[in-house]
Amino acid sequence: MTLSQAPAGWRKSSRSSQETNCVEVGRIGGGAAVRDTKNRAAGHFTTTAAQWSAFVAAVKTGKFDG
C-alpha cells in the first residue's frame, strides 16, 4: 500500500508543552504521517492505520520504556 497523499491536520502531543524536541502527527487516508517538529522541511514518513495502532498500543503499554 502506498500512502502518498499530503497529510492534513498536523498536531503535536499536548504532553509536549512548549518543548520543540518532539514529533507531529498528520492524518492521511488509511494511516498517519509523522514529522520532526524542529525540522518540518525534512519531510515525513507514513504508516498504515494498523502500523500506527500497533505503535500507539506499544507506547501505552510501556514497551519502549528504558
BELBEL-V213482 format. One record per residue. PHI is phi as a letter, one per 30 degrees, with the letter a starting at -180 (999 if undefined). PSI is psi in radians with two decimals (999 if undefined). OMEGA is omega in radians with two decimals (none if undefined). Layout:
phi=PHI psi=PSI omega=OMEGA
phi=PHI psi=PSI omega=OMEGA
This chain:
phi=999 psi=2.31 omega=3.09
phi=c psi=2.23 omega=3.12
phi=c psi=1.46 omega=-2.98
phi=c psi=0.04 omega=-3.13
phi=d psi=2.87 omega=-3.14
phi=d psi=2.27 omega=3.11
phi=d psi=2.67 omega=3.11
phi=b psi=2.78 omega=3.03
phi=i psi=0.71 omega=3.13
phi=e psi=2.42 omega=3.08
phi=b psi=2.66 omega=3.13
phi=c psi=2.56 omega=3.14
phi=e psi=2.42 omega=3.09
phi=d psi=-0.34 omega=3.10
phi=d psi=-0.17 omega=-3.13
phi=d psi=-0.25 omega=-3.10
phi=h psi=-2.23 omega=-3.13
phi=c psi=0.19 omega=-3.13
phi=d psi=2.64 omega=3.08
phi=c psi=-0.12 omega=3.13
phi=c psi=1.23 omega=-3.12
phi=a psi=-3.10 omega=3.14
phi=c psi=2.84 omega=3.06
phi=c psi=2.62 omega=3.13
phi=c psi=2.34 omega=3.09
phi=c psi=2.74 omega=3.13
phi=c psi=2.40 omega=2.94
phi=b psi=2.72 omega=3.12
phi=d psi=2.16 omega=3.10
phi=i psi=0.22 omega=3.14
phi=l psi=-2.66 omega=-3.10
phi=b psi=2.75 omega=3.05
phi=b psi=2.53 omega=-3.10
phi=b psi=2.39 omega=3.10
phi=b psi=2.83 omega=3.12
phi=d psi=2.21 omega=-3.13
phi=d psi=-0.66 omega=-3.10
phi=d psi=-0.36 omega=-3.07
phi=b psi=1.12 omega=-3.10
phi=d psi=-0.53 omega=-3.12
phi=d psi=-0.27 omega=-3.13
phi=d psi=-0.19 omega=3.13
phi=j psi=-2.86 omega=-3.07
phi=b psi=2.89 omega=2.98
phi=c psi=2.77 omega=-3.11
phi=c psi=2.71 omega=3.06
phi=b psi=2.73 omega=3.02
phi=d psi=2.92 omega=3.11
phi=d psi=-0.69 omega=3.14
phi=d psi=-0.72 omega=3.11
phi=d psi=-0.77 omega=-3.12
phi=d psi=-0.76 omega=3.12
phi=d psi=-0.72 omega=3.12
phi=d psi=-0.71 omega=3.11
phi=d psi=-0.86 omega=-3.13
phi=d psi=-0.73 omega=3.11
phi=d psi=-0.72 omega=3.13
phi=d psi=-0.70 omega=3.10
phi=d psi=-0.81 omega=-3.10
phi=d psi=-0.53 omega=-3.13
phi=c psi=0.02 omega=3.07
phi=i psi=0.31 omega=-3.11
phi=e psi=-0.53 omega=-3.08
phi=c psi=0.04 omega=3.13
phi=d psi=2.41 omega=-3.09
phi=d psi=999 omega=none
